[in-house]
Amino acid sequence: MIKAVFLDFYGTVVHEDNEIVKEITQRIFITGNAEKQSDISFYWWSCFQSSCKESKGESFINQRELELISLQNTIRYFSSTEDASELSMLMFEFWMKPTIFEDSKMFFKLCPVPIIIVSNIDTDDIIEALTYHGLQPYGVVTSEEARAYKPQAGIFKYALTKYDLKADEVVHIGDSVTSDVLGAKAAGIDSIWANRFGKPVPDGVNTVVASLLDVLELKCIQVTNPQPLDTP
């Protein structure tokens, strides 16, 4: 029986940072020597993803610092005159006040089981964003707390331990096939892919929804007399 929902935040509950990323890469493109703006996006994302993959346990570095480091490396690589600290602040401001999807608040209201946010963002930033939108999940687990980034199984296993849950007692919902679907699978957790923009469904993805409200129609969370979780 499903006792709780693990829920990704950015890209699932609120919009991703695509517009801010475009603004930042455009500024680096104008002041640097890249042939295409997309080259900057690819290099920046590769730097950031590589750093997240290596950041775990005693070697963990929080997302704000990793974002700044990856921006510094990108600016240096493309010989841009932009200031990494200034650009990173644009990212931080977005993370704290993101635009919410229209269905998210209703999902929080109607979901029959406790919602636990599982996110790669730093703890202070996501608390700020949740407060900004008046969202009150049952719990929150961040990469900063778990000292592991999705798709590492460690963050999901940490969430299970924190809330005294078993892998077959939760389902994870997220917009990233790699971070959410495959990450949850690595921890033995079933997942639901939030495919808000009608992307082709890749192999290995079994449950897909276009809206969080569609999740409410799935049998897996239609629980009769759900049992409350103990306060961690």
Secondary structure, DSSP 8 states (H G I E B T S, - for coil): ---EEEE--BTTTB--SHHHHHHHHHHHHHHS--S-HHHHHHHHHHHHHHHHHH-BGGG---HHHHHHHHHHHHHHHTT----HHHHHHHHHHHHHS--B-TTHHHHHHH-SS-EEEEESS-HHHHHHHHHHHT---SEEEEHHHHTB-TTSHHHHHHHHHHTT--GGGEEEEES-IIIIIIHHHHTT-EEEEE-TT-----TT---EESSHHHHTTSGGG--SS-------
